[in-house]
Amino acid sequence: MPALVGAVKVIAVSSSGVFNIGDVFTIAPVSTAKTFAGSGSFNTGDGLRVRNNQSSTNTYDRDVADSNVSSVI
């Protein structure tokens, strides 16, 4: 059933986001990411005390492709 929509103001849509108005059959955004972080990088909270005397992040990856994404249009 068709939709009647009034004025719309879009400020931002992220790179992996989807904005749609009206009828739609399928919406399937696809994205991948690979993150390397050292010891204690993603700690959150109040009063954290992290001690890392020796820390190294191994970023070597012998795979050619980790997350293969293909879009069919």
Sine and cosine of phi, psi and omega as CSV:
sin_phi,cos_phi,sin_psi,cos_psi,sin_omega,cos_omega
0.00,0.00,0.78,-0.62,-0.02,-1.00
-0.89,0.46,0.53,-0.85,0.01,-1.00
-0.94,-0.34,0.63,-0.78,0.11,-0.99
-0.97,-0.24,0.85,-0.52,-0.07,-1.00
-0.84,-0.55,0.67,-0.74,0.06,-1.00
-0.99,0.16,-0.43,-0.90,-0.02,-1.00
-0.92,0.40,0.65,-0.76,0.01,-1.00
-0.75,-0.66,0.72,-0.69,0.07,-1.00
-0.86,-0.52,0.90,-0.44,0.00,-1.00
-0.98,-0.21,0.87,-0.50,0.01,-1.00
-0.99,0.11,-0.74,0.67,-0.03,-1.00
-0.37,-0.93,0.55,-0.84,0.14,-0.99
-0.77,-0.63,0.80,-0.60,-0.06,-1.00
-0.92,0.40,0.20,-0.98,-0.07,-1.00
-0.91,0.42,-0.42,0.91,0.03,-1.00
-0.94,-0.33,0.26,0.96,-0.03,-1.00
-1.00,-0.09,0.19,-0.98,0.01,-1.00
-0.73,-0.68,0.71,-0.70,0.10,-1.00
-0.87,-0.49,0.81,-0.59,-0.05,-1.00
-0.64,-0.76,0.65,-0.76,0.15,-0.99
-0.77,-0.64,0.79,-0.61,0.04,-1.00
0.96,-0.29,-0.26,-0.96,-0.05,-1.00
-0.97,0.25,0.60,-0.80,0.01,-1.00
-0.49,-0.87,0.60,-0.80,0.03,-1.00
-1.00,-0.03,-0.76,0.65,-0.03,-1.00
-0.58,-0.81,0.71,-0.70,0.16,-0.99
-0.83,-0.56,0.86,-0.51,-0.06,-1.00
-0.63,-0.78,0.99,0.16,0.06,-1.00
-0.94,0.34,0.57,-0.82,-0.05,-1.00
-0.73,-0.69,0.76,-0.64,0.12,-0.99
-0.43,-0.90,0.38,-0.92,0.06,-1.00
-0.72,-0.70,0.37,-0.93,0.05,-1.00
-0.49,-0.87,0.49,-0.87,0.06,-1.00
-0.76,-0.65,0.81,-0.59,-0.10,-1.00
-0.85,-0.53,0.75,-0.66,0.13,-0.99
-0.93,-0.38,0.73,-0.68,0.03,-1.00
-0.54,-0.84,0.54,-0.84,-0.02,-1.00
-0.99,0.14,-0.02,-1.00,-0.04,-1.00
-0.88,0.47,0.77,-0.64,0.03,-1.00
0.98,0.19,0.22,0.97,-0.09,-1.00
-0.95,0.30,-0.59,0.81,-0.11,-0.99
-0.97,-0.25,0.38,0.93,0.05,-1.00
-0.96,0.28,0.71,-0.70,0.08,-1.00
-0.73,-0.69,0.46,-0.89,0.04,-1.00
0.67,-0.74,0.02,-1.00,-0.01,-1.00
-0.99,-0.11,0.67,-0.74,0.11,-0.99
0.93,0.37,0.57,0.82,0.03,-1.00
-0.96,0.27,0.64,-0.77,0.12,-0.99
-0.78,-0.63,0.96,-0.27,-0.05,-1.00
-0.92,-0.38,0.76,-0.65,0.03,-1.00
-0.84,-0.55,0.89,-0.47,0.01,-1.00
-0.82,-0.57,0.99,-0.15,-0.02,-1.00
-0.94,0.34,-0.82,0.58,0.05,-1.00
-0.75,-0.66,0.86,-0.51,-0.03,-1.00
-0.63,-0.78,0.69,-0.72,0.10,-1.00
-0.61,-0.79,0.57,-0.82,0.00,-1.00
-0.95,-0.31,0.86,-0.50,0.00,-1.00
-0.99,0.13,0.94,-0.35,-0.01,-1.00
-0.97,-0.24,0.12,0.99,0.02,-1.00
-0.96,0.29,0.79,-0.61,0.01,-1.00
-0.64,-0.77,0.92,-0.39,-0.07,-1.00
-0.99,0.13,-0.10,0.99,0.09,-1.00
-0.93,0.37,0.62,-0.78,0.06,-1.00
-0.97,0.25,-0.68,0.73,-0.01,-1.00
-0.66,-0.75,0.79,-0.62,0.00,-1.00
-1.00,-0.04,-0.77,0.64,-0.05,-1.00
-0.85,-0.53,0.99,-0.12,0.00,-1.00
-0.99,0.16,0.84,-0.54,0.00,-1.00
-0.88,-0.48,0.81,-0.59,0.09,-1.00
-0.77,-0.64,0.65,-0.76,0.01,-1.00
-0.93,-0.36,0.71,-0.71,0.02,-1.00
-0.95,-0.31,0.87,-0.49,-0.02,-1.00
-0.94,-0.34,0.00,0.00,0.00,0.00
